[in-house]
Each structure stands twice: as C-alpha cells, then as structure tokens.
C-alpha cells in the first residue's frame, strides 16, 4: 500500500513483508545475542594463568565481536529503522518500543566504547607483554570489567526480549482473544 502525504510517498509493508522483516529481525537478534553469549561462555571458562589459552580466547573474542555481534547489532539497527519508517509500529508509538530502542542503542554504545576497547587494550597487552600481561593489574581490571559489562548486556538483551513478547502497556482489549 502506498500512502501519499504531500510530495512524500511512503511504502508500508503488507503481511508477507512484515513476516519477512520479522524473520530477518529475529536472525539479527540471534546473531547479536549468540555472539554475546559465545563471548560469555569463553570468558567464563578462561584460565587466567595460562597465557596460550588467554591469548587464543582474546583473539576469538575479537573474531566474535567483529563478525557476529557487530553484524547482529548493525542489522538490528537497520531493521529497526525499516520497522520505524515502513510499518505501523513507528519508533516511539508504543512506550515498550521506545524503551527497546533506548536499550539497544545504549547496548551498542557500551559495546563499542567499553567492551571492544577493553578487549583491544588487553589484546595489545598480551601482544607486547606476553605472559607477563596476565599479572598486570590493568589487564586483570579490564578483563573483569569486560566480564561484568557482558553480563549486563545479556541482561539488557533478555529484558528487551521480555518487552517484545509481553508488550507492557497495551490495553486488555487488545490482548484478549476476539470471539467470532
């Protein structure tokens, strides 16, 4: 359906287009959350006394971040913009949706500014100091701060998932099944 508002014509997705959009959105969220959970699994089993294990894990964190988490984050933001512009949902029409946007943008910024910077700083320490980096207080601080932030990101992502499913604030009439 094409809607004309002055000189601006905007395409709105039909039911099939919305289903495709939803599938792509779910795929991007799976990439995003899957990447974060993969990093979490690696960081939880990490033996900080074994240089080779730590070095390989940090290289894997970097690969996961660059090729899974960032792809999921960029795809989610892009698809969120498509949802906002080309569906009836908009960006802030519903409070739960506005909160999801705020959560995801916050997560993305934290991921870029905190998680990635800590990871890259630790990789640089591992490259220059080798096994001595494992005893460096900066390395240890960065490592555990990164762990706590990743746990926070998992929590925020799960909260956004809960918002997506429960859609709080909707009226009961909308939630109750319709009788024919």
C-alpha positions in Angstrom: 0.0 0.0 0.0 1.4 3.4 -0.9 0.4 6.4 1.2 0.8 9.9 -0.2 1.4 12.8 2.2 2.2 15.8 0.1 5.2 15.2 -2.0 6.3 12.3 0.3 5.2 8.8 -0.6 5.9 6.1 1.9 5.7 2.4 1.3 4.1 0.3 4.1 4.8 -3.4 4.3 1.9 -5.9 3.9 1.5 -9.0 6.0 4.0 -11.1 3.9 6.6 -8.3 4.0 6.1 -8.0 7.8 6.8 -11.7 8.2 10.0 -11.5 6.2 11.0 -8.4 8.2 10.3 -10.2 11.5 12.4 -13.2 10.3 15.3 -11.0 9.4 15.0 -9.1 12.7 15.0 -12.4 14.7 18.1 -13.6 12.7 19.9 -10.4 13.6 19.0 -10.7 17.3 20.1 -14.3 17.3 23.5 -13.2 15.9 23.8 -10.4 18.4 22.8 -12.4 21.5 24.5 -15.5 20.3 27.8 -13.6 19.9 27.5 -12.1 23.3 26.7 -15.5 24.8 29.6 -17.1 23.0 32.0 -14.5 24.4 30.5 -15.0 27.8 31.0 -18.8 27.6 34.6 -18.3 26.6 35.3 -15.8 29.3 33.7 -18.0 32.0 36.0 -21.0 31.2 39.1 -18.9 30.8 42.1 -19.9 32.9 43.9 -16.6 33.6 47.1 -18.4 34.5 47.5 -20.0 31.0 48.9 -17.5 28.5 48.1 -19.5 25.4 44.5 -20.1 26.5 44.0 -16.4 27.3 45.7 -15.2 24.1 43.6 -17.5 21.9 40.4 -16.6 23.7 41.0 -12.9 23.3 41.7 -13.4 19.6 38.4 -15.4 19.4 36.6 -12.6 21.3 37.8 -10.2 18.6 36.6 -12.5 15.8 33.2 -13.0 17.5 32.8 -9.3 18.1 33.8 -8.2 14.6 31.9 -11.0 12.7 28.9 -11.9 14.8 28.0 -9.3 17.4 28.6 -6.2 15.2 26.8 -7.8 12.3 23.8 -8.6 14.5 23.9 -5.1 16.0 24.1 -3.3 12.7 21.5 -5.5 11.2 19.2 -4.9 14.1 19.6 -1.2 14.0 19.0 -1.2 10.2 15.9 -3.4 10.5 14.7 -1.3 13.4 14.8 1.8 11.2 12.9 -0.1 8.5 10.3 -1.1 11.1 10.1 2.6 12.3 9.8 4.1 8.8 7.8 1.5 6.9 5.4 -0.2 9.4 2.6 1.0 11.7 4.9 0.5 14.7 6.9 3.6 14.2 9.8 4.5 16.6 8.1 5.6 19.7 4.4 4.9 19.1 4.5 2.4 22.0 6.4 3.0 25.2 7.7 -0.6 25.2 9.1 0.0 21.7 10.8 3.3 22.7 12.4 1.5 25.7 13.7 -1.2 23.4 15.2 1.4 21.1 16.8 3.1 24.1 18.1 -0.3 25.5 19.6 -1.4 22.2 21.3 1.9 21.4 22.7 2.0 24.9 24.0 -1.6 24.5 25.5 -0.8 21.2 27.3 2.3 22.5 28.5 0.4 25.6 29.7 -2.5 23.4 31.7 -0.1 21.2 33.0 2.2 23.9 33.6 -0.3 26.8 33.6 -3.9 25.7 35.6 -3.5 22.5 38.1 -1.0 23.9 38.8 -3.2 26.9 39.2 -6.2 24.7 41.6 -4.4 22.3 43.6 -3.0 25.2 44.0 -6.5 26.6 45.0 -7.9 23.2 47.6 -5.1 23.0 48.9 -6.0 26.4 49.1 -9.7 25.5 50.9 -8.9 22.3 53.5 -6.7 24.0 53.9 -8.2 27.4 53.1 -11.8 26.5 52.6 -14.0 29.7 53.6 -11.0 32.0 50.3 -9.4 30.9 48.4 -11.9 32.9 49.7 -10.4 36.2 49.3 -6.8 35.0 46.6 -5.1 37.2 45.4 -3.2 34.2 44.8 -6.4 32.2 43.0 -8.1 35.2 40.9 -5.0 35.7 40.0 -4.8 32.0 39.2 -8.5 31.9 36.8 -8.5 34.9 35.2 -5.2 33.9 34.5 -6.6 30.4 33.0 -9.7 32.0 30.6 -7.6 34.1 29.6 -5.5 31.2 28.9 -8.6 29.1 26.7 -9.9 31.9 24.9 -6.6 31.9 24.5 -6.7 28.1 23.0 -10.2 28.3 20.6 -8.9 31.0 19.6 -5.9 28.8 19.0 -8.1 25.8 16.8 -10.5 27.8 14.9 -7.6 29.1 14.3 -6.3 25.6 13.2 -9.8 24.6 10.7 -9.7 27.5 9.4 -6.3 26.4 9.0 -7.6 22.8 6.9 -10.6 24.0 4.8 -9.0 26.7 4.5 -5.5 25.2 3.5 -3.9 28.5 1.1 -1.0 28.5 -1.2 -2.5 25.8 -4.8 -2.4 26.7 -6.5 -5.6 27.8 -8.9 -5.4 24.9 -6.0 -5.7 22.5 -4.6 -8.7 24.4 -7.8 -10.6 24.8 -8.7 -13.1 22.0 -11.5 -12.0 19.7 -14.7 -14.1 19.6 -16.2 -14.6 16.2 
